[in-house]
């Protein structure tokens, strides 16, 4: 299985954008997703650091009581994808 890190990051960013455009998602959760997105797009740091920071930002909100359940599932999926991608960057 070949992993294209740039393409995978782009797919994750698109998933984040979909969550951000959902009107049922509270502002504080959108703010954390924006932070995670910024971490992934930050060209001034190593991609592995950006991925790790994005994981932490998403993990912090994953159990927010105000989060719609479908969004929680999407957040968990993003975290899983980011963790897989983080492992791939360590192997390169």
SULKABEL-V720831 format. One record per backbone hydrogen bond with DSSP energy under -0.5 kcal/mol. CO is the residue of the C=O (numbers start at 0). NH is the residue of the N-H. If there is no record, write none. Layout:
BEGIN
CO;NH, CO;NH
END
This chain:
BEGIN
1;3, 2;4, 3;7, 4;8, 5;9, 6;10, 7;11, 8;12, 9;13, 10;14, 11;15, 12;16, 13;17, 14;18, 15;19, 16;20, 18;21, 20;22, 21;24, 25;29, 26;30, 27;31, 28;32, 29;33, 30;34, 31;35, 32;36, 33;37, 34;38, 35;39, 36;40, 37;41, 40;42, 41;44, 45;49, 46;50, 47;51, 48;52, 49;53, 50;54, 51;55, 52;56, 53;57, 54;58, 55;59, 56;60, 57;60, 57;61, 60;63, 63;66, 67;70, 67;71, 68;72, 69;73, 70;74, 71;75, 72;76, 73;77, 74;78, 75;79, 76;80, 77;81, 78;82, 79;83, 80;84, 81;85, 82;86, 83;87, 84;88, 85;89, 86;90, 87;91, 88;91
END
